[in-house]
Amino acid sequence: MNHYAKPRKNRKVNSRITMRIIEFHQKGYQMDFLQINDYALSCLQKEAVFPSEEVSVYLIDCCFNVLSRSFTYIHTVVTADGIKGLLLGDKIAFMLKRPVTND
């Protein structure tokens, strides 16, 4: 009697997420962004913070993440000075513009 499980063929985990990331890296979206709050994003490689007025964020895909058993939302980010990258998260990112004050 064999007590060991049959070896499975290599399963691809999160292959769609990986394919989309590679696709956009090839298109020049090289940086990684993190949403700090509703008003700013941080570029991890450049250690820079960009206010919402200086970025454009677009939802490009929603993929099921097998490891976390949740959806991962993939966004492209372009800053006012041309830095391009990706923002991945467990929700759709939205950026609010800061209210204008008359100070």
Phi and psi in radians as a Rosetta constraint file:
Dihedral C 1 N 2 CA 2 C 2 CIRCULARHARMONIC -1.567 0.35
Dihedral N 2 CA 2 C 2 N 3 CIRCULARHARMONIC 2.073 0.35
Dihedral C 2 N 3 CA 3 C 3 CIRCULARHARMONIC -1.589 0.35
Dihedral N 3 CA 3 C 3 N 4 CIRCULARHARMONIC -0.030 0.35
Dihedral C 3 N 4 CA 4 C 4 CIRCULARHARMONIC -1.761 0.35
Dihedral N 4 CA 4 C 4 N 5 CIRCULARHARMONIC 2.468 0.35
Dihedral C 4 N 5 CA 5 C 5 CIRCULARHARMONIC -1.212 0.35
Dihedral N 5 CA 5 C 5 N 6 CIRCULARHARMONIC 2.592 0.35
Dihedral C 5 N 6 CA 6 C 6 CIRCULARHARMONIC -1.108 0.35
Dihedral N 6 CA 6 C 6 N 7 CIRCULARHARMONIC 2.393 0.35
Dihedral C 6 N 7 CA 7 C 7 CIRCULARHARMONIC -1.166 0.35
Dihedral N 7 CA 7 C 7 N 8 CIRCULARHARMONIC 2.335 0.35
Dihedral C 7 N 8 CA 8 C 8 CIRCULARHARMONIC -1.526 0.35
Dihedral N 8 CA 8 C 8 N 9 CIRCULARHARMONIC 2.709 0.35
Dihedral C 8 N 9 CA 9 C 9 CIRCULARHARMONIC -1.143 0.35
Dihedral N 9 CA 9 C 9 N 10 CIRCULARHARMONIC 2.680 0.35
Dihedral C 9 N 10 CA 10 C 10 CIRCULARHARMONIC -0.993 0.35
Dihedral N 10 CA 10 C 10 N 11 CIRCULARHARMONIC 2.145 0.35
Dihedral C 10 N 11 CA 11 C 11 CIRCULARHARMONIC -1.668 0.35
Dihedral N 11 CA 11 C 11 N 12 CIRCULARHARMONIC 2.434 0.35
Dihedral C 11 N 12 CA 12 C 12 CIRCULARHARMONIC -1.499 0.35
Dihedral N 12 CA 12 C 12 N 13 CIRCULARHARMONIC 2.159 0.35
Dihedral C 12 N 13 CA 13 C 13 CIRCULARHARMONIC -1.825 0.35
Dihedral N 13 CA 13 C 13 N 14 CIRCULARHARMONIC 2.199 0.35
Dihedral C 13 N 14 CA 14 C 14 CIRCULARHARMONIC 0.983 0.35
Dihedral N 14 CA 14 C 14 N 15 CIRCULARHARMONIC 0.651 0.35
Dihedral C 14 N 15 CA 15 C 15 CIRCULARHARMONIC -1.122 0.35
Dihedral N 15 CA 15 C 15 N 16 CIRCULARHARMONIC -0.591 0.35
Dihedral C 15 N 16 CA 16 C 16 CIRCULARHARMONIC -1.172 0.35
Dihedral N 16 CA 16 C 16 N 17 CIRCULARHARMONIC -0.729 0.35
Dihedral C 16 N 17 CA 17 C 17 CIRCULARHARMONIC -1.052 0.35
Dihedral N 17 CA 17 C 17 N 18 CIRCULARHARMONIC -0.843 0.35
Dihedral C 17 N 18 CA 18 C 18 CIRCULARHARMONIC -1.048 0.35
Dihedral N 18 CA 18 C 18 N 19 CIRCULARHARMONIC -0.780 0.35
Dihedral C 18 N 19 CA 19 C 19 CIRCULARHARMONIC -1.081 0.35
Dihedral N 19 CA 19 C 19 N 20 CIRCULARHARMONIC -0.716 0.35
Dihedral C 19 N 20 CA 20 C 20 CIRCULARHARMONIC -1.181 0.35
Dihedral N 20 CA 20 C 20 N 21 CIRCULARHARMONIC -0.699 0.35
Dihedral C 20 N 21 CA 21 C 21 CIRCULARHARMONIC -1.096 0.35
Dihedral N 21 CA 21 C 21 N 22 CIRCULARHARMONIC -0.816 0.35
Dihedral C 21 N 22 CA 22 C 22 CIRCULARHARMONIC -1.066 0.35
Dihedral N 22 CA 22 C 22 N 23 CIRCULARHARMONIC -0.763 0.35
Dihedral C 22 N 23 CA 23 C 23 CIRCULARHARMONIC -0.978 0.35
Dihedral N 23 CA 23 C 23 N 24 CIRCULARHARMONIC -0.808 0.35
Dihedral C 23 N 24 CA 24 C 24 CIRCULARHARMONIC -1.384 0.35
Dihedral N 24 CA 24 C 24 N 25 CIRCULARHARMONIC -0.460 0.35
Dihedral C 24 N 25 CA 25 C 25 CIRCULARHARMONIC -1.079 0.35
Dihedral N 25 CA 25 C 25 N 26 CIRCULARHARMONIC -0.724 0.35
Dihedral C 25 N 26 CA 26 C 26 CIRCULARHARMONIC -1.153 0.35
Dihedral N 26 CA 26 C 26 N 27 CIRCULARHARMONIC -0.406 0.35
Dihedral C 26 N 27 CA 27 C 27 CIRCULARHARMONIC -1.555 0.35
Dihedral N 27 CA 27 C 27 N 28 CIRCULARHARMONIC 0.070 0.35
Dihedral C 27 N 28 CA 28 C 28 CIRCULARHARMONIC 1.770 0.35
Dihedral N 28 CA 28 C 28 N 29 CIRCULARHARMONIC 0.034 0.35
Dihedral C 28 N 29 CA 29 C 29 CIRCULARHARMONIC -1.518 0.35
Dihedral N 29 CA 29 C 29 N 30 CIRCULARHARMONIC 1.392 0.35
Dihedral C 29 N 30 CA 30 C 30 CIRCULARHARMONIC -1.622 0.35
Dihedral N 30 CA 30 C 30 N 31 CIRCULARHARMONIC -0.431 0.35
Dihedral C 30 N 31 CA 31 C 31 CIRCULARHARMONIC -1.501 0.35
Dihedral N 31 CA 31 C 31 N 32 CIRCULARHARMONIC 2.755 0.35
Dihedral C 31 N 32 CA 32 C 32 CIRCULARHARMONIC -1.924 0.35
Dihedral N 32 CA 32 C 32 N 33 CIRCULARHARMONIC 2.272 0.35
Dihedral C 32 N 33 CA 33 C 33 CIRCULARHARMONIC -2.013 0.35
Dihedral N 33 CA 33 C 33 N 34 CIRCULARHARMONIC 2.661 0.35
Dihedral C 33 N 34 CA 34 C 34 CIRCULARHARMONIC -2.302 0.35
Dihedral N 34 CA 34 C 34 N 35 CIRCULARHARMONIC 2.297 0.35
Dihedral C 34 N 35 CA 35 C 35 CIRCULARHARMONIC -1.412 0.35
Dihedral N 35 CA 35 C 35 N 36 CIRCULARHARMONIC 2.047 0.35
Dihedral C 35 N 36 CA 36 C 36 CIRCULARHARMONIC -1.375 0.35
Dihedral N 36 CA 36 C 36 N 37 CIRCULARHARMONIC -0.812 0.35
Dihedral C 36 N 37 CA 37 C 37 CIRCULARHARMONIC -2.763 0.35
Dihedral N 37 CA 37 C 37 N 38 CIRCULARHARMONIC -2.925 0.35
Dihedral C 37 N 38 CA 38 C 38 CIRCULARHARMONIC -1.247 0.35
Dihedral N 38 CA 38 C 38 N 39 CIRCULARHARMONIC -0.144 0.35
Dihedral C 38 N 39 CA 39 C 39 CIRCULARHARMONIC -2.048 0.35
Dihedral N 39 CA 39 C 39 N 40 CIRCULARHARMONIC -0.027 0.35
Dihedral C 39 N 40 CA 40 C 40 CIRCULARHARMONIC -2.742 0.35
Dihedral N 40 CA 40 C 40 N 41 CIRCULARHARMONIC 2.628 0.35
Dihedral C 40 N 41 CA 41 C 41 CIRCULARHARMONIC -2.110 0.35
Dihedral N 41 CA 41 C 41 N 42 CIRCULARHARMONIC 2.634 0.35
Dihedral C 41 N 42 CA 42 C 42 CIRCULARHARMONIC -1.999 0.35
Dihedral N 42 CA 42 C 42 N 43 CIRCULARHARMONIC 2.330 0.35
Dihedral C 42 N 43 CA 43 C 43 CIRCULARHARMONIC -1.617 0.35
Dihedral N 43 CA 43 C 43 N 44 CIRCULARHARMONIC 2.033 0.35
Dihedral C 43 N 44 CA 44 C 44 CIRCULARHARMONIC -1.176 0.35
Dihedral N 44 CA 44 C 44 N 45 CIRCULARHARMONIC -0.745 0.35
Dihedral C 44 N 45 CA 45 C 45 CIRCULARHARMONIC -1.192 0.35
Dihedral N 45 CA 45 C 45 N 46 CIRCULARHARMONIC -0.653 0.35
Dihedral C 45 N 46 CA 46 C 46 CIRCULARHARMONIC -1.599 0.35
Dihedral N 46 CA 46 C 46 N 47 CIRCULARHARMONIC -0.106 0.35
Dihedral C 46 N 47 CA 47 C 47 CIRCULARHARMONIC 0.882 0.35
Dihedral N 47 CA 47 C 47 N 48 CIRCULARHARMONIC 0.821 0.35
Dihedral C 47 N 48 CA 48 C 48 CIRCULARHARMONIC -2.196 0.35
Dihedral N 48 CA 48 C 48 N 49 CIRCULARHARMONIC 2.579 0.35
Dihedral C 48 N 49 CA 49 C 49 CIRCULARHARMONIC -1.922 0.35
Dihedral N 49 CA 49 C 49 N 50 CIRCULARHARMONIC 2.338 0.35
Dihedral C 49 N 50 CA 50 C 50 CIRCULARHARMONIC -2.082 0.35
Dihedral N 50 CA 50 C 50 N 51 CIRCULARHARMONIC 2.164 0.35
Dihedral C 50 N 51 CA 51 C 51 CIRCULARHARMONIC -1.212 0.35
Dihedral N 51 CA 51 C 51 N 52 CIRCULARHARMONIC 2.759 0.35
Dihedral C 51 N 52 CA 52 C 52 CIRCULARHARMONIC -1.005 0.35
Dihedral N 52 CA 52 C 52 N 53 CIRCULARHARMONIC -0.497 0.35
Dihedral C 52 N 53 CA 53 C 53 CIRCULARHARMONIC -1.169 0.35
Dihedral N 53 CA 53 C 53 N 54 CIRCULARHARMONIC -0.298 0.35
Dihedral C 53 N 54 CA 54 C 54 CIRCULARHARMONIC -1.871 0.35
Dihedral N 54 CA 54 C 54 N 55 CIRCULARHARMONIC 0.166 0.35
Dihedral C 54 N 55 CA 55 C 55 CIRCULARHARMONIC -2.321 0.35
Dihedral N 55 CA 55 C 55 N 56 CIRCULARHARMONIC 2.629 0.35
Dihedral C 55 N 56 CA 56 C 56 CIRCULARHARMONIC -2.035 0.35
Dihedral N 56 CA 56 C 56 N 57 CIRCULARHARMONIC 2.218 0.35
Dihedral C 56 N 57 CA 57 C 57 CIRCULARHARMONIC -2.115 0.35
Dihedral N 57 CA 57 C 57 N 58 CIRCULARHARMONIC 2.243 0.35
Dihedral C 57 N 58 CA 58 C 58 CIRCULARHARMONIC -2.244 0.35
Dihedral N 58 CA 58 C 58 N 59 CIRCULARHARMONIC 2.260 0.35
Dihedral C 58 N 59 CA 59 C 59 CIRCULARHARMONIC -1.287 0.35
Dihedral N 59 CA 59 C 59 N 60 CIRCULARHARMONIC 2.187 0.35
Dihedral C 59 N 60 CA 60 C 60 CIRCULARHARMONIC -1.984 0.35
Dihedral N 60 CA 60 C 60 N 61 CIRCULARHARMONIC -0.396 0.35
Dihedral C 60 N 61 CA 61 C 61 CIRCULARHARMONIC -2.893 0.35
Dihedral N 61 CA 61 C 61 N 62 CIRCULARHARMONIC 2.796 0.35
Dihedral C 61 N 62 CA 62 C 62 CIRCULARHARMONIC -2.341 0.35
Dihedral N 62 CA 62 C 62 N 63 CIRCULARHARMONIC 2.085 0.35
Dihedral C 62 N 63 CA 63 C 63 CIRCULARHARMONIC -2.190 0.35
Dihedral N 63 CA 63 C 63 N 64 CIRCULARHARMONIC 2.547 0.35
Dihedral C 63 N 64 CA 64 C 64 CIRCULARHARMONIC -1.377 0.35
Dihedral N 64 CA 64 C 64 N 65 CIRCULARHARMONIC 2.214 0.35
Dihedral C 64 N 65 CA 65 C 65 CIRCULARHARMONIC -1.647 0.35
Dihedral N 65 CA 65 C 65 N 66 CIRCULARHARMONIC 1.942 0.35
Dihedral C 65 N 66 CA 66 C 66 CIRCULARHARMONIC -1.128 0.35
Dihedral N 66 CA 66 C 66 N 67 CIRCULARHARMONIC -0.644 0.35
Dihedral C 66 N 67 CA 67 C 67 CIRCULARHARMONIC -1.205 0.35
Dihedral N 67 CA 67 C 67 N 68 CIRCULARHARMONIC -0.758 0.35
Dihedral C 67 N 68 CA 68 C 68 CIRCULARHARMONIC -1.624 0.35
Dihedral N 68 CA 68 C 68 N 69 CIRCULARHARMONIC -0.136 0.35
Dihedral C 68 N 69 CA 69 C 69 CIRCULARHARMONIC 0.976 0.35
Dihedral N 69 CA 69 C 69 N 70 CIRCULARHARMONIC 0.751 0.35
Dihedral C 69 N 70 CA 70 C 70 CIRCULARHARMONIC -2.567 0.35
Dihedral N 70 CA 70 C 70 N 71 CIRCULARHARMONIC 3.052 0.35
Dihedral C 70 N 71 CA 71 C 71 CIRCULARHARMONIC -1.566 0.35
Dihedral N 71 CA 71 C 71 N 72 CIRCULARHARMONIC 2.517 0.35
Dihedral C 71 N 72 CA 72 C 72 CIRCULARHARMONIC -1.995 0.35
Dihedral N 72 CA 72 C 72 N 73 CIRCULARHARMONIC 2.210 0.35
Dihedral C 72 N 73 CA 73 C 73 CIRCULARHARMONIC -1.712 0.35
Dihedral N 73 CA 73 C 73 N 74 CIRCULARHARMONIC 2.240 0.35
Dihedral C 73 N 74 CA 74 C 74 CIRCULARHARMONIC -1.875 0.35
Dihedral N 74 CA 74 C 74 N 75 CIRCULARHARMONIC 2.206 0.35
Dihedral C 74 N 75 CA 75 C 75 CIRCULARHARMONIC -2.138 0.35
Dihedral N 75 CA 75 C 75 N 76 CIRCULARHARMONIC 2.590 0.35
Dihedral C 75 N 76 CA 76 C 76 CIRCULARHARMONIC -1.661 0.35
Dihedral N 76 CA 76 C 76 N 77 CIRCULARHARMONIC 2.611 0.35
Dihedral C 76 N 77 CA 77 C 77 CIRCULARHARMONIC -2.278 0.35
Dihedral N 77 CA 77 C 77 N 78 CIRCULARHARMONIC 2.333 0.35
Dihedral C 77 N 78 CA 78 C 78 CIRCULARHARMONIC -2.284 0.35
Dihedral N 78 CA 78 C 78 N 79 CIRCULARHARMONIC 2.203 0.35
Dihedral C 78 N 79 CA 79 C 79 CIRCULARHARMONIC -1.570 0.35
Dihedral N 79 CA 79 C 79 N 80 CIRCULARHARMONIC 2.910 0.35
Dihedral C 79 N 80 CA 80 C 80 CIRCULARHARMONIC -1.052 0.35
Dihedral N 80 CA 80 C 80 N 81 CIRCULARHARMONIC -0.523 0.35
Dihedral C 80 N 81 CA 81 C 81 CIRCULARHARMONIC -1.681 0.35
Dihedral N 81 CA 81 C 81 N 82 CIRCULARHARMONIC 0.301 0.35
Dihedral C 81 N 82 CA 82 C 82 CIRCULARHARMONIC 1.577 0.35
Dihedral N 82 CA 82 C 82 N 83 CIRCULARHARMONIC 0.100 0.35
Dihedral C 82 N 83 CA 83 C 83 CIRCULARHARMONIC -1.288 0.35
Dihedral N 83 CA 83 C 83 N 84 CIRCULARHARMONIC 2.262 0.35
Dihedral C 83 N 84 CA 84 C 84 CIRCULARHARMONIC -2.076 0.35
Dihedral N 84 CA 84 C 84 N 85 CIRCULARHARMONIC 2.419 0.35
Dihedral C 84 N 85 CA 85 C 85 CIRCULARHARMONIC -2.865 0.35
Dihedral N 85 CA 85 C 85 N 86 CIRCULARHARMONIC -2.962 0.35
Dihedral C 85 N 86 CA 86 C 86 CIRCULARHARMONIC -2.114 0.35
Dihedral N 86 CA 86 C 86 N 87 CIRCULARHARMONIC 2.601 0.35
Dihedral C 86 N 87 CA 87 C 87 CIRCULARHARMONIC -2.221 0.35
Dihedral N 87 CA 87 C 87 N 88 CIRCULARHARMONIC 2.070 0.35
Dihedral C 87 N 88 CA 88 C 88 CIRCULARHARMONIC -1.937 0.35
Dihedral N 88 CA 88 C 88 N 89 CIRCULARHARMONIC 2.468 0.35
Dihedral C 88 N 89 CA 89 C 89 CIRCULARHARMONIC -2.818 0.35
Dihedral N 89 CA 89 C 89 N 90 CIRCULARHARMONIC 3.050 0.35
Dihedral C 89 N 90 CA 90 C 90 CIRCULARHARMONIC -1.641 0.35
Dihedral N 90 CA 90 C 90 N 91 CIRCULARHARMONIC 0.124 0.35
Dihedral C 90 N 91 CA 91 C 91 CIRCULARHARMONIC -2.605 0.35
Dihedral N 91 CA 91 C 91 N 92 CIRCULARHARMONIC 2.890 0.35
Dihedral C 91 N 92 CA 92 C 92 CIRCULARHARMONIC -1.270 0.35
Dihedral N 92 CA 92 C 92 N 93 CIRCULARHARMONIC 2.224 0.35
Dihedral C 92 N 93 CA 93 C 93 CIRCULARHARMONIC -1.390 0.35
Dihedral N 93 CA 93 C 93 N 94 CIRCULARHARMONIC 2.436 0.35
Dihedral C 93 N 94 CA 94 C 94 CIRCULARHARMONIC -2.402 0.35
Dihedral N 94 CA 94 C 94 N 95 CIRCULARHARMONIC 2.537 0.35
Dihedral C 94 N 95 CA 95 C 95 CIRCULARHARMONIC -2.050 0.35
Dihedral N 95 CA 95 C 95 N 96 CIRCULARHARMONIC 2.203 0.35
Dihedral C 95 N 96 CA 96 C 96 CIRCULARHARMONIC -1.641 0.35
Dihedral N 96 CA 96 C 96 N 97 CIRCULARHARMONIC 2.529 0.35
Dihedral C 96 N 97 CA 97 C 97 CIRCULARHARMONIC -1.517 0.35
Dihedral N 97 CA 97 C 97 N 98 CIRCULARHARMONIC 2.420 0.35
Dihedral C 97 N 98 CA 98 C 98 CIRCULARHARMONIC -1.150 0.35
Dihedral N 98 CA 98 C 98 N 99 CIRCULARHARMONIC 2.448 0.35
Dihedral C 98 N 99 CA 99 C 99 CIRCULARHARMONIC -1.109 0.35
Dihedral N 99 CA 99 C 99 N 100 CIRCULARHARMONIC 2.503 0.35
Dihedral C 99 N 100 CA 100 C 100 CIRCULARHARMONIC -1.378 0.35
Dihedral N 100 CA 100 C 100 N 101 CIRCULARHARMONIC 2.282 0.35
Dihedral C 100 N 101 CA 101 C 101 CIRCULARHARMONIC -1.965 0.35
Dihedral N 101 CA 101 C 101 N 102 CIRCULARHARMONIC 2.673 0.35
Dihedral C 101 N 102 CA 102 C 102 CIRCULARHARMONIC -1.740 0.35
Dihedral N 102 CA 102 C 102 N 103 CIRCULARHARMONIC 0.699 0.35
